[in-house]
Amino acid sequence: SQTIHQWPATLVQPVGSPLSLECTVEGTSNPNLYWYRQAAGRGLQLLFYSVGIGQISSEVPQNLSASRPQDRQFILSSKKLLLSDSGFYLCAWSVEGLAGIYEQYFGPGTRLTVT
Amino acid sequence: QKEVEQDPGPLSVPEGAIVSLNCTYSNSAFQYFMWYRQYSRKGPELLMYTYSSGNKEDGRFTAQVDKSSKYISLFIRDSQPSDSATYLCAMSRLLSARQLTFGSGTQLTVLP
């Protein structure tokens, strides 16, 4: 069965510090990978998605970047964090299922607080 | 106007009640519809998906899609305290099915 891991679970970082969040998926090959941010009481905002190694699409211009160095590894980074980067970061994966639906499955999330 | 609108609640019901959660959307290109459940401080988990108008049932959960009205619903029968969570609707377009557009979520509390 497929499993998705995210770490760390919780992170407190000062403004201006760098960021690296990691996500790995087990039990599937060539998944689509996604990074979302969820603000308190809000829906999910898609930040990046990737259909393969080195292929990253950015949905929201900001000071964050993403990389996919391996098939099942997705990394979210920042060189200098802003207060507005605080939130709940979720990684997700999908593959094509029945009738062309791409069901997305989420990791446990990383709660980031920028102070 | 947001592409997907969802009543944020909060919604509070007694145990055993029938719960109705709803989303409306504006873009007729949406063809695939999903419901996610998110417990506090956890990642969302997929409950149900459908790609056609009508009803789809899974245990106590029924997903309903009305494409003509651009309206989807999730019904929970015999609600339990363990159903207390935020419910998110999500949908995708036929030609960009890899990407989902989410509603903002409805917070549900089922009181014992």
Interface residues (C-beta under 8 A of the other chain):
Chain A: Q6 N32 G41 R42 G43 L44 L46 Y49 V51 F88 L90 A92 S94 E96 A99 G100 I101 Y102 E103 Q104 Y105 F106 G107 P108 G109 R111
Chain B: V4 Q6 P8 Y32 M34 Y36 R41 K42 G43 P44 E45 L46 Y49 Y51 L88 A90 S92 L94 A97 R98 Q99 L100 F102 G103 S104 G105
